[in-house]
Amino acid sequence: MRLFLATAFCLTLFALNSILCRAALVVWGMEPLQYTAIRGLSAAVMLALLCALHVVRGAPGKGSVWKQAWKESSWAGSLFLFLYMLCFSLAYLTMPSAAGTLILNISVQFGMVGWGLAQGVRLTRMQAAGLALAFAGLLALLSPGLTAPPLVGALLMVISGLSWGGYSICGRGASSASLATAGNFFRCAIAGVVTACAAMMLEGPAHPAAWACALAAGAVASAPGYVLWYVIVPRYSLTGSSVIQLSVPLITAVLAVLLLNEPITLRLALCSVPILGGICLALVSRQKA
């Protein structure tokens, strides 16, 4: 029960990233550069605090936790992390919460599969069928129509998802995912400061409620959420943890209705079935292969 509650809480935090972004940008009128900077910098500050409080711990005898976090991270990983956050913010200017999370998740999976194929990994027939089904669902979701998500926003969310996939690939060699996350956010803070300066020159002042949303996204939904996830994920198989994350779009859809009054269109509901079902089939087939 404790594992279930911790998992549900962590997945809800991931879903809240979309809700908080939409609330800040659409409800309270914050502009995307400000949001990206505040989210990234507040996450870095929170992770620094978690390191100072020894919530994020280093290995004994290998130097300070700060030094270990820096070594576990990389400039490539921090670049992908920043690109993920920036495109995420830009996409949610026009993209509904549930549709955005759905596109983000499938883009991450396709990015990881593409990397595997480039490394010589071969797909089974079931994996290929599952991915083809998911891709068909995505095409149906984005096909022209009154209820289709905005194309530019969808493309930006695809880039965001691919960037998160790249970030995950960069961290595969890390001995501690929590330390690597902290180090990448520390490195990413440099881009955050530059983005904040650009926002001050190019964008207008934001409502205090928007600031609260951006701070909560970084200091609550992102930093502690990622650390908690890396504590939980060893309790699941690789496939199990991946399948569990497919619930995030569903949680986001419920929260979007309750908190943002965003409708769930028939197109989104129907297209979610092949998208999530296809990814689930591919993941389960990978475990059996």
N, C-alpha and C positions, 0 to 999 in steps of 0.2 A: 504493500500500500504506500509506503514512503517513497519507493522508487516511482510508482505511478504518479503520485502527487507532484514529486519533483520534476518528472518529465512533462506533465501537463502544464505546470507553472512555467517551465523553460520554453515550451512551444508557444505558450500564450505571450511571453515576452517577445519572441520572434515575430509573432503576428502583430503585436503592438507597434513594432517598427513601422509597418505600413500605415497603421491607423494614425499614429502620432505625426507622421510625415504629411499625410493628407490633411489632417486637422490644422497643422501649422501653415501649410502652403495655401490651402483652399478656403478653410474656414476663417483663419486669422490673417491671411494675406502676406505671410513671410515669403521672401524670394529665395530661390534655391541655393545660391552661393552662401548666404547667411546660414541657412539651415545645415548645409554640408559642413561648414566650418565649425559651427557650434556643436553639432553631433560628434564630429571627429575629435575635437579638442576636449569636450566633456568626457568622452569615453577614455581618452588618454589620461586625464586627471584621475578619473575613478580607478583605472587600472594601476596607476602609480600609488594611489591610496591602498588598494588591495595588496600590492607588493609590500608597502610599508607595514601593513598590519599582518603580514605573513599569511594572508589568505591564498595568495599566489606565492608558492615557495620554490626556491631553487634547490638543486642537489647539494648535499653537504660536501664541503671541501673543494668546491669549484668556483669560489669567488662569490661576490655579492649577487643578490637576486637581480639587480639592475644590469650587471655585466652579463649574466646568463641570459636574461631576456633579450638583450641586444644581440648576443651571439646566435640565439635560436631563430631570430628574425632575419629578414633580408630586405634589400632595397626593392627588389622585384616584387616581393610579397606586399610591401607597403604601397607600391605603385598600384598594384591590382586592387588593394583594399580601398585606396582613395578613389580610383576610377569607379569601383562598385558604388561607393557612397554618393559620388557626384552624379552619376547617371541615374541612380535610384531617385535622388531628389528631383532631377530634371524630368524624369518620366512621370512622377506623381503630380506634376502640374496639371496634367490632363488625364492621367490613367486612373480609373476607379481602383479602390484598394484590393478587392478580391481578384479582379482580372490581372492586376499588376503582380500580385504574389504568385498567381498561377503561372504566368509567363516567366517570372524570375526563376521559379523552381524547375521548370522544364528546361530552361536555358542552362542552368547549372548542370543538370544531368547530361544534356547534349554536349556541353563543353568538356565534361569529364570523359564521356565516351569518345569524343573526337581525339582527345589527348591519348587515350588508351589505344585507339586505332593507329595513331601516329607512332606509337611505341611498339607496334606489331601485335597487339592483342586482337584476337579474332572473335567475332560475335557468333553465338549459337543462333540457330534458326528462331528459337523462341525469343531470344534477346532482340534480334532484328525485327521480329514481328511486333514485339511490344513497343519498340522505339518508333516503328513505322505507324502504329496505331496512335501513339502520342503525337507524332508529327502531323498526322492527318487531323487530329482534334485541334491542334494549334492553328493549322491552316483554315479550318472551318471557323474557328473563333475570330480570326483576323480577316476573313473574306469580307468584301464590301457589303454594307448593309447599315440600317439605321442604328442597330444596337452593337455594331462592331467597336472594339476599343480603338482610340485614335492611333493611326499607324506610326506617327513619329514617336509618340509615347511608348508604344509597344517595342519599337526598334531600340529605343534608349534602355528599356527594361531588359531586352535581350542582351545588350552590351553589358549591363549591370550584372546579369546572371553569369555570363561568360567570364566576366572579371572575377566574380566570386569563385568560379571554378578554377581560374588561374591562381587565385590566392590560396585555395585549398591545395592545389598541386605544389605550389612553392613550399608549403608547410609540411609536406609528406615526410621529409627527412628529419624533422625536428623531434628531439627526444621528449619534449614537453609542449603539448599544444597550448596550454595556458600561458607559459612563458613566451612562446612564439607569438601568441596573440598580443600580449602586452608589448613586446618589443616592436611588433609591426605598427601598433597604434602610436608608440613613442616616435618611431621614424615618420609616420604619417602626419604627426603634429606639425612638422615643418611645412608640408603642403597645406595643412589647416590654417596656419598663420598667414601664408601667402593668400589663401582664399578669403580669409577674413579681411585682409587689407583690400583685396579687389572688391569685396562686398561693400565695404565702407565707401569706396569711390563710385561704384556703379549702381548700388541698390539703396532704396530708402529705408528709414527706420522701421522696425517691426513692432507689432503689438506684444505686450508682456506675456500674454497667453501663448503666443507663438514661441517666444523664448522658452517658456516652461515646457512646451512640447518638445522642442529641440534638445533641451538639456535632459529631459526624461529619456528621450530616445538614445542619447549617448551614455549617460551615467547610470541608467537603470535597464533599459531594454537591450542595449548592445553589450557594454562591458561585462556586467555581472551575468547577463544571459549567456554569453559565449563561455565564460569561465565555468558556469554551472553545467553547461552542456558537455564540456570536456571532462567534467567529473562523472557525469551520468553515462556518457557514451560507451565507456569500457564495459558496462554491464550488459550491453547488447552486442549482437553480432554486427558486422559491417553492414550486411543487407538489412537487418532489423532496424538499425538506427536510420538508414536511408529511407526505409518504408515509413517509419514513424514520422519523419519530417514532412511526408506528403500530407499530413493532417493540417499543416500550417495554413495552406490556402483555405481550407474549410473553416478553421478557427477565425481567420481574417474575415471571411465572408459574414460570419455571424456577428463579429464585433462591428463590422462596417454598417450592418443593418441597425444594430442597437445604438451605436455611438455617433455615427455620421449620417444615418438615415439614407444610406446608399442602397438602391434597389438591386436585387439579384435578377438579372435578365434571364429569360428562357434560353437564349443563346449560350450564356455563360454556364448555366446549369447543365445543359445538354453536352456542351463541349468539354466540360470538366470530367465527364465520365470516361471517354477514351483517353484523355490526357493523363489523368491520374492512374487509370487502370492500366494503360500501356506502360507507364514508368514502373508501376508495381510489378507487372509481369516481367519486364526486363530485369529488375533487381532480383526478384525471386529466382529467375532462370539463371542469373549469374552465380547465385549461391549453389545451385544444383550442378552447374557446369564443372 
